[in-house]
Structure formats: structure tokens, C-alpha cells
Amino acid sequence: MLDNPYAVEKLPTQDIDLIIPTRVAELDSNLSIAKDQLALMESRIREMELDRNTLLVRAKELNITDDGRYKIIEIPIYPKKKVDVKKLQQLEPDRYKQILANIRSRIQDKINAEIDKAETFISQADVKSVIRDKAILAMVIPEPSEPIGYTVSVVKR
């Protein structure tokens, strides 16, 4: 269960090793606290962004963009470049056809990969949408008998 395939030699037991379950439980507690703090920080960030946007709207509304210490400026954001397909088709018709062939080939490869995957892997939802008989479902979707791994939980005595 807790075998370490990378351990080369077993180190001698130290006093600190005798309280490993307690140390793991404390780490679990600290992880839980850190995750809660992260959620709180994300909430605070969202509130601060909302406050910022509200203040920017108000500043624009009142035309107050400079207070002596700071100045609000608007920096333009341009959209990403796009290919002008009509111009490409006019200027380079052969290369346009080659590009389309490459795109079709890439799409076809994805489709073929999905078809190959479907022949070896079918989701339970797909099977259950077609087969309603519970006996057949039990045979087609058997209960797992061997665990694929373990999760470790530390419980207070």
C-alpha cells in the first residue's frame, strides 16, 4: 500500500518518525486551511476587481482622470490578427488550396483517432443510453474487483 519503489535503503527509525500519522494529520489540516484561504483570497480579488471597475466607470462619468498623484489613461487593445481568406484566395489560389487540404487532413486525422478510440473504449453513458436491461448491463459493465490504487486517510483514534 505505501511501498516506495524509489527507496534504495531503509533509514533507521528516528524519534520524529514515531509521530508520522500525527504529522500527516497536521499537514492535512494545514492543507485544508490553505485551500480555504485561497478561496477567500479569490473572493477578495473578485470584489476588488468589481470595486475597481465601478470606480473607473464613475471617474469616466464625472470626467475625473487626474488627481495630482495618479492619472487614469485608456490604452487601446487591438483584436488578434485574422487571415483575410478572400484576399488569400485571390493572391495565392494554389497555396489556398494547399492550406485547405492541410486543414482537412488534420480534421480527418482527429476523426480517425476518435473512431479508433470508440472501437476500444465506450463510455458507460453511451451503453446505458441504448441498453436498459440491468442483467446485460451488469455483464457489460462489471463491478471492479481489484483496486487500481489507494488513497491514504488519517483518522483520529
Buried (B, 14 or more C-beta within 10 A) or exposed (E): EEEEEEEEEEEEEEEEEEEEEEEEBEEEEEEEEEEEEEEEEEEEEEEEEEEEEEEEEEBEEEEEEEEEEEEEEEEEEEEEEEEEEEEEBEEEEEEBEEBEEEEEEEEEEEEEEEEEEEEEEEEEEEEEEEEEEEEEBEEEEEEEEEEEEEEEEBEEE
